[in-house]
């Protein structure tokens, strides 16, 4: 028989714990007041239990919502590119810092596959009142003046329309980092609405299709594809130009036997 007190690490560790009082069992008092104190301490209150239950239910609801959003985003991956519903967007802003600047216009247009979607609700452009001064160089660049936006709807209201317009479509934008940063920040600032949209940058697709092409700005790519540029730095017209690029890129992807967004992402992951 092995003497546990003389062998193994557990023996000497237990002896140290006993000497330090770590392993002493609590002495239960027969005093009712003391027992009541012990019981009231150890048994969670009804209020505490209810709060925990509500927190748990909220956690489950949020997890379910996230799972639903993830499922909706995943559905887009396997729709054939010839049937993929997208919305091409562009923003104009008072500057380039999403936490300090504001959106002053949004342009958006819907596409299915390689065709513009038809209908009154398939194109949207709106000026927005940023609530702050538009710098003179931005007025010059965009043609949007401080006077023009004084009667426009607020950024908060404009974002409500944006969410409805986009719905569950893939968002397409050129050099999308700017647009995504502003939309993500503004949606949270005004509506506590977290970003839940799948967004694809036509510049990234261009890197895949033209790996040796150094200039990938909207003007250069439009010229390469014979796309007329109208009213540059106007949100709706720039969205239209990006949309023309996207439809051209879809044709090229299909020619490479890339049939779905999931397959396209496999190539884009290299860039």
C-alpha positions in Angstrom: 0.0 0.0 0.0 1.2 3.4 -0.8 1.1 6.0 1.9 -0.5 9.1 0.4 1.0 11.2 3.1 4.5 10.2 1.9 4.2 10.0 -1.9 3.0 12.1 -4.7 2.5 15.8 -4.9 -1.1 15.7 -3.7 0.0 14.4 -0.2 2.3 17.2 0.8 0.0 19.8 -0.9 -3.0 18.6 1.1 -1.0 18.8 4.3 0.0 22.4 3.5 -3.6 23.2 2.9 -4.7 21.6 6.1 -2.1 23.6 8.1 -3.3 26.8 6.4 -6.9 26.1 7.2 -7.9 25.8 3.5 -9.5 22.4 3.9 -11.4 22.9 7.1 -15.1 22.3 6.9 -17.3 25.2 8.0 -19.0 24.7 11.4 -22.7 25.0 11.2 -24.2 26.9 14.0 -27.5 25.9 15.7 -28.3 29.6 16.2 -31.3 30.4 14.1 -30.2 33.9 13.4 -26.8 32.7 12.1 -28.4 30.0 10.0 -30.8 32.6 8.6 -27.8 34.7 7.7 -26.1 31.8 6.0 -29.2 30.9 4.1 -29.9 34.4 3.0 -26.4 34.7 1.7 -26.2 31.5 -0.2 -29.7 31.4 -1.7 -30.1 33.9 -4.7 -32.9 36.3 -4.3 -36.0 36.3 -6.6 -35.0 39.6 -8.0 -31.5 38.4 -8.8 -32.9 35.3 -10.5 -35.3 37.3 -12.6 -32.6 39.7 -13.7 -30.3 36.7 -14.7 -33.2 35.1 -16.6 -33.9 38.3 -18.5 -30.2 38.8 -19.3 -30.0 35.2 -20.5 -33.1 35.7 -22.8 -31.6 38.9 -24.2 -28.4 37.0 -24.9 -30.3 34.3 -26.7 -32.3 36.8 -28.7 -29.1 38.6 -29.8 -27.4 35.3 -30.7 -30.5 34.3 -32.8 -30.5 37.7 -34.5 -26.8 37.3 -35.4 -27.3 33.8 -36.7 -30.2 35.1 -38.8 -28.1 37.9 -40.3 -25.3 35.4 -40.9 -27.7 33.1 -42.7 -29.0 35.9 -44.9 -25.5 37.0 -45.8 -24.5 33.4 -46.6 -27.5 32.9 -48.9 -26.0 35.6 -51.3 -22.8 33.5 -51.7 -24.4 30.7 -53.7 -26.8 32.7 -55.9 -25.6 32.6 -59.5 -23.9 35.9 -60.5 -26.4 36.1 -63.3 -29.2 36.4 -60.8 -27.4 38.1 -57.9 -29.4 41.1 -56.5 -27.0 44.0 -55.7 -27.3 47.7 -54.9 -24.5 50.0 -56.1 -23.9 53.0 -53.8 -21.8 56.1 -53.5 -21.6 58.8 -50.8 -20.4 62.3 -50.6 -19.2 63.6 -47.2 -18.0 66.8 -45.5 -14.6 65.3 -45.1 -12.7 62.0 -44.7 -13.0 61.3 -40.9 -16.2 59.3 -40.2 -16.2 60.3 -36.5 -15.9 64.0 -37.2 -17.5 64.5 -40.6 -21.0 63.7 -42.0 -22.7 62.3 -45.0 -24.2 65.0 -47.4 -25.6 62.8 -50.2 -26.3 59.2 -51.0 -26.8 57.7 -54.4 -27.9 54.1 -55.0 -29.1 52.0 -57.9 -30.2 48.3 -58.1 -28.9 45.6 -60.4 -29.9 42.0 -60.9 -27.1 39.9 -62.6 -25.8 42.1 -65.4 -28.9 44.3 -65.9 -30.2 47.5 -64.2 -33.3 46.7 -62.3 -36.3 48.7 -63.7 -38.9 50.6 -61.7 -39.4 53.8 -59.7 -38.0 52.3 -56.5 -34.8 51.0 -58.2 -32.8 54.2 -58.1 -32.4 56.6 -55.2 -30.5 59.9 -54.7 -30.9 62.3 -51.8 -29.1 65.3 -50.3 -28.8 65.2 -46.5 -28.4 68.0 -44.0 -25.1 67.1 -42.1 -25.8 69.5 -39.3 -22.3 70.9 -39.7 -20.6 73.3 -42.1 -19.6 71.9 -45.5 -16.0 73.2 -46.2 -15.5 75.3 -49.3 -13.2 72.7 -51.0 -16.0 70.0 -50.5 -18.5 72.4 -52.0 -16.2 72.9 -55.0 -15.6 69.2 -55.4 -19.2 68.0 -55.1 -21.2 71.0 -56.1 -23.2 70.6 -52.9 -23.5 73.9 -51.0 -24.4 74.7 -47.5 -27.5 76.6 -48.7 -28.7 73.5 -50.6 -28.7 71.2 -47.6 -30.5 73.5 -45.2 -33.9 72.2 -46.2 -32.8 68.6 -46.8 -33.7 65.7 -44.5 -31.4 64.8 -41.6 -28.7 62.2 -41.9 -30.7 60.1 -39.4 -33.8 60.1 -41.7 -31.7 59.4 -44.7 -30.2 56.3 -43.1 -33.6 54.9 -42.5 -34.3 55.2 -46.2 -30.9 53.6 -47.0 -31.6 50.6 -44.8 -35.0 50.0 -46.5 -33.6 50.5 -50.0 -30.7 48.1 -49.5 -32.8 45.4 -47.8 -30.9 42.1 -48.1 -28.9 42.8 -51.3 -25.1 42.7 -51.8 -23.7 46.3 -51.6 -21.3 47.3 -54.4 -19.1 50.3 -54.2 -15.8 51.5 -55.7 -13.0 52.0 -53.1 -15.7 51.0 -50.5 -13.6 51.6 -47.4 -14.7 55.3 -47.2 -18.4 54.5 -47.7 -18.5 51.6 -45.3 -16.7 53.5 -42.6 -19.2 56.4 -42.8 -22.2 54.2 -43.0 -21.1 52.0 -40.2 -20.3 54.9 -37.9 -23.5 56.9 -38.8 -25.8 53.9 -38.4 -24.5 53.3 -34.9 -24.4 57.0 -34.0 -28.0 57.7 -34.9 -29.8 54.3 -34.6 -27.5 52.0 -32.6 -27.8 49.9 -35.7 -24.8 47.5 -36.2 -23.4 46.9 -39.6 -24.9 43.7 -41.0 -24.5 44.0 -44.8 -22.2 42.1 -47.2 -20.2 44.7 -49.2 -17.9 44.2 -52.1 -15.4 46.6 -53.6 -15.1 46.8 -57.4 -11.5 47.9 -56.9 -10.7 44.6 -55.3 -12.4 42.8 -58.2 -10.3 44.9 -60.6 -7.1 43.8 -58.8 -8.1 40.2 -59.5 -9.0 40.7 -63.1 -6.1 43.1 -64.0 -3.2 42.1 -61.7 -0.7 44.1 -63.7 -2.8 47.3 -63.8 -1.5 49.8 -61.4 -4.1 52.6 -61.6 -7.5 51.2 -60.4 -9.4 54.5 -59.7 -12.9 54.9 -61.0 -11.9 57.2 -63.8 -9.2 55.0 -65.1 -11.3 51.8 -65.0 -14.2 53.6 -66.6 -12.0 54.8 -69.4 -10.6 51.2 -69.9 -14.2 49.9 -70.4 -15.5 52.8 -72.5 -17.9 54.0 -69.8 -18.8 57.6 -70.0 -18.2 59.6 -66.9 -21.0 62.1 -66.1 -21.0 64.5 -63.2 -18.0 63.1 -61.3 -18.3 63.3 -57.5 -22.1 63.2 -57.7 -23.2 60.3 -55.6 -25.8 58.9 -58.0 -23.7 59.3 -61.2 -20.7 57.7 -59.5 -22.9 54.8 -58.3 -24.0 54.3 -61.9 -20.4 54.3 -63.1 -19.5 51.7 -60.5 -22.5 49.7 -61.5 -21.4 49.6 -65.1 -18.0 48.4 -64.0 -19.6 45.7 -61.8 -21.7 44.3 -64.7 -18.7 44.2 -66.9 -16.7 42.4 -64.2 -19.5 39.8 -63.8 -19.3 39.1 -67.5 -15.5 38.6 -67.2 -16.0 36.4 -64.1 -18.4 34.2 -66.0 -16.0 33.9 -68.9 -13.5 32.5 -66.3 -16.1 30.0 -65.2 -16.6 31.8 -61.9 -20.4 31.4 -61.4 -21.2 32.5 -57.8 -20.1 35.1 -55.3 -18.6 32.3 -53.2 -16.3 31.3 -56.1 -15.4 34.9 -56.8 -14.4 35.3 -53.1 -12.0 32.4 -53.5 -10.0 34.4 -56.0 -10.4 37.7 -54.2 -9.0 36.3 -51.0 -5.5 36.4 -52.7 -5.6 40.2 -52.7 
